[in-house]
Amino acid sequence: MTTVLLHSGAAAPRLDPPRPEVRVVRGGNRGLNRARRFARTLLHVMAVATVAGLIISVLYSHAKLVELNGQINSINTELAAAQSEYDYLSTKMSDITSRASLQEVAEGQLGLVKLDPSQITYVQLEDQSVIEKSTNKAGRLLDSVRTAALSLLDGLNP
């Protein structure tokens, strides 16, 4: 520390840095304290509201998940029932369309019998032979005349 001597030989008084002048206004600090308390209270209310919002959103999400899981379970039940019905109908269709089942229905209900090879008659037509069926009497008469003419011509060819 440096000491300064005056002309009189006495040490100079110590000088402290000047302090800012503080004015004391009546009620001024109270207003500042109120504003700070209000800001703190507002901050606490906002924090509580944010936490409450998060809790509510989590609870709502959980409720929605439970509802959707219920819907999924009911749809899975319907799907299992439909799959079971499909399997039953597929088995029944296979039974109905099997060869033995068709033969049983044909013989039992419809009275059909199996074809015997001796009952088959083969007809061989010439390349020029055409079978036409007419619907009216005049057409049938002309067909008969034509058939007779063709037979006569066929008989004349040696």
VENDAPE-V124136 format. One record per residue. N is the residue number from 1. PHI is phi in degrees with one decimal (* if undefined). PSI is psi in radians with two decimals (* if undefined). NEAR is the number of other C-alpha atoms within 12 Angstrom. Layout:
n=N phi=PHI psi=PSI near=NEAR
n=N phi=PHI psi=PSI near=NEAR
This chain:
n=1 phi=* psi=2.46 near=4
n=2 phi=-97.3 psi=2.37 near=8
n=3 phi=-112.0 psi=2.32 near=12
n=4 phi=-104.6 psi=2.28 near=14
n=5 phi=-98.8 psi=2.42 near=12
n=6 phi=-89.8 psi=3.01 near=10
n=7 phi=-58.8 psi=-0.48 near=8
n=8 phi=-82.1 psi=-0.16 near=8
n=9 phi=91.9 psi=0.02 near=9
n=10 phi=-92.6 psi=2.68 near=10
n=11 phi=-73.5 psi=2.53 near=13
n=12 phi=-74.5 psi=2.57 near=13
n=13 phi=-67.7 psi=2.60 near=11
n=14 phi=-73.4 psi=2.38 near=11
n=15 phi=-109.8 psi=2.19 near=10
n=16 phi=-87.7 psi=2.62 near=7
n=17 phi=-59.9 psi=2.57 near=6
n=18 phi=-66.3 psi=2.40 near=7
n=19 phi=-88.8 psi=2.53 near=8
n=20 phi=-65.5 psi=2.56 near=7
n=21 phi=-76.1 psi=2.19 near=6
n=22 phi=-106.0 psi=2.16 near=9
n=23 phi=-99.6 psi=2.27 near=10
n=24 phi=-97.1 psi=1.96 near=9
n=25 phi=-103.9 psi=2.35 near=10
n=26 phi=-65.5 psi=2.11 near=9
n=27 phi=85.1 psi=-0.04 near=11
n=28 phi=-67.1 psi=-0.77 near=13
n=29 phi=-68.9 psi=-0.55 near=14
n=30 phi=-64.1 psi=-0.74 near=13
n=31 phi=-63.5 psi=-0.71 near=13
n=32 phi=-65.9 psi=-0.73 near=14
n=33 phi=-64.6 psi=-0.69 near=13
n=34 phi=-62.8 psi=-0.74 near=15
n=35 phi=-63.7 psi=-0.71 near=14
n=36 phi=-65.6 psi=-0.77 near=14
n=37 phi=-62.5 psi=-0.70 near=14
n=38 phi=-64.2 psi=-0.73 near=14
n=39 phi=-64.0 psi=-0.74 near=14
n=40 phi=-63.4 psi=-0.79 near=14
n=41 phi=-62.1 psi=-0.75 near=14
n=42 phi=-62.5 psi=-0.69 near=15
n=43 phi=-64.1 psi=-0.74 near=14
n=44 phi=-64.9 psi=-0.74 near=14
n=45 phi=-63.7 psi=-0.73 near=14
n=46 phi=-65.1 psi=-0.69 near=14
n=47 phi=-64.4 psi=-0.76 near=14
n=48 phi=-65.1 psi=-0.73 near=14
n=49 phi=-63.8 psi=-0.69 near=14
n=50 phi=-65.0 psi=-0.78 near=14
n=51 phi=-64.3 psi=-0.76 near=14
n=52 phi=-62.5 psi=-0.71 near=14
n=53 phi=-62.2 psi=-0.74 near=14
n=54 phi=-63.8 psi=-0.74 near=14
n=55 phi=-64.1 psi=-0.77 near=14
n=56 phi=-62.9 psi=-0.73 near=14
n=57 phi=-66.7 psi=-0.64 near=14
n=58 phi=-65.6 psi=-0.77 near=14
n=59 phi=-64.4 psi=-0.71 near=14
n=60 phi=-64.1 psi=-0.74 near=14
n=61 phi=-62.2 psi=-0.72 near=14
n=62 phi=-63.9 psi=-0.75 near=14
n=63 phi=-63.0 psi=-0.71 near=14
n=64 phi=-65.3 psi=-0.71 near=14
n=65 phi=-62.3 psi=-0.73 near=14
n=66 phi=-63.0 psi=-0.74 near=14
n=67 phi=-63.2 psi=-0.80 near=14
n=68 phi=-66.1 psi=-0.65 near=14
n=69 phi=-63.7 psi=-0.65 near=14
n=70 phi=-62.7 psi=-0.75 near=14
n=71 phi=-64.4 psi=-0.72 near=14
n=72 phi=-62.4 psi=-0.74 near=14
n=73 phi=-63.7 psi=-0.71 near=14
n=74 phi=-67.7 psi=-0.67 near=14
n=75 phi=-66.9 psi=-0.68 near=14
n=76 phi=-63.7 psi=-0.65 near=14
n=77 phi=-64.0 psi=-0.79 near=14
n=78 phi=-61.8 psi=-0.70 near=14
n=79 phi=-63.6 psi=-0.74 near=14
n=80 phi=-63.9 psi=-0.69 near=14
n=81 phi=-65.7 psi=-0.75 near=14
n=82 phi=-65.4 psi=-0.68 near=14
n=83 phi=-64.3 psi=-0.72 near=14
n=84 phi=-63.8 psi=-0.75 near=14
n=85 phi=-65.3 psi=-0.69 near=14
n=86 phi=-61.8 psi=-0.79 near=14
n=87 phi=-61.7 psi=-0.74 near=14
n=88 phi=-62.3 psi=-0.83 near=14
n=89 phi=-67.0 psi=-0.63 near=15
n=90 phi=-64.5 psi=-0.74 near=14
n=91 phi=-64.4 psi=-0.75 near=14
n=92 phi=-64.3 psi=-0.72 near=14
n=93 phi=-64.7 psi=-0.70 near=15
n=94 phi=-63.3 psi=-0.70 near=15
n=95 phi=-64.1 psi=-0.74 near=17
n=96 phi=-68.4 psi=-0.71 near=17
n=97 phi=-88.5 psi=0.03 near=17
n=98 phi=-68.8 psi=2.68 near=14
n=99 phi=-61.3 psi=-0.74 near=13
n=100 phi=-65.2 psi=-0.70 near=14
n=101 phi=-67.2 psi=-0.73 near=17
n=102 phi=-63.2 psi=-0.72 near=18
n=103 phi=-64.8 psi=-0.70 near=19
n=104 phi=-63.2 psi=-0.77 near=19
n=105 phi=-66.1 psi=-0.74 near=18
n=106 phi=-63.1 psi=-0.77 near=17
n=107 phi=-79.5 psi=-0.76 near=15
n=108 phi=-76.3 psi=-0.89 near=13
n=109 phi=-90.2 psi=-0.66 near=12
n=110 phi=-95.8 psi=-0.23 near=11
n=111 phi=74.2 psi=0.39 near=11
n=112 phi=-82.9 psi=2.68 near=13
n=113 phi=-124.7 psi=2.79 near=14
n=114 phi=-68.9 psi=2.55 near=13
n=115 phi=-76.1 psi=2.30 near=10
n=116 phi=-92.7 psi=2.38 near=8
n=117 phi=-56.9 psi=-0.43 near=8
n=118 phi=-74.1 psi=-0.25 near=8
n=119 phi=-86.3 psi=-0.07 near=9
n=120 phi=-89.7 psi=2.26 near=9
n=121 phi=-119.0 psi=2.24 near=9
n=122 phi=-100.7 psi=2.34 near=8
n=123 phi=-119.3 psi=2.27 near=7
n=124 phi=-111.0 psi=2.17 near=9
n=125 phi=-102.5 psi=2.63 near=9
n=126 phi=-74.2 psi=2.90 near=8
n=127 phi=-62.8 psi=-0.56 near=7
n=128 phi=-90.4 psi=-0.19 near=8
n=129 phi=-74.6 psi=2.28 near=12
n=130 phi=-133.8 psi=2.35 near=11
n=131 phi=-102.0 psi=2.12 near=11
n=132 phi=-124.9 psi=2.45 near=13
n=133 phi=-113.5 psi=2.11 near=13
n=134 phi=-99.2 psi=2.70 near=13
n=135 phi=-101.3 psi=-0.43 near=11
n=136 phi=-105.3 psi=2.96 near=10
n=137 phi=-69.0 psi=-0.69 near=11
n=138 phi=-63.8 psi=-0.72 near=11
n=139 phi=-65.0 psi=-0.67 near=14
n=140 phi=-68.2 psi=-0.66 near=15
n=141 phi=-64.3 psi=-0.76 near=15
n=142 phi=-64.4 psi=-0.66 near=17
n=143 phi=-63.6 psi=-0.69 near=20
n=144 phi=-65.5 psi=-0.73 near=17
n=145 phi=-65.3 psi=-0.72 near=14
n=146 phi=-64.4 psi=-0.79 near=15
n=147 phi=-60.7 psi=-0.71 near=18
n=148 phi=-65.4 psi=-0.73 near=14
n=149 phi=-64.1 psi=-0.74 near=14
n=150 phi=-64.9 psi=-0.67 near=16
n=151 phi=-65.6 psi=-0.71 near=14
n=152 phi=-63.9 psi=-0.77 near=13
n=153 phi=-66.0 psi=-0.65 near=12
n=154 phi=-67.7 psi=-0.60 near=11
n=155 phi=-72.5 psi=-0.50 near=10
n=156 phi=-78.8 psi=-0.49 near=9
n=157 phi=-72.6 psi=2.15 near=8
n=158 phi=-78.0 psi=* near=6
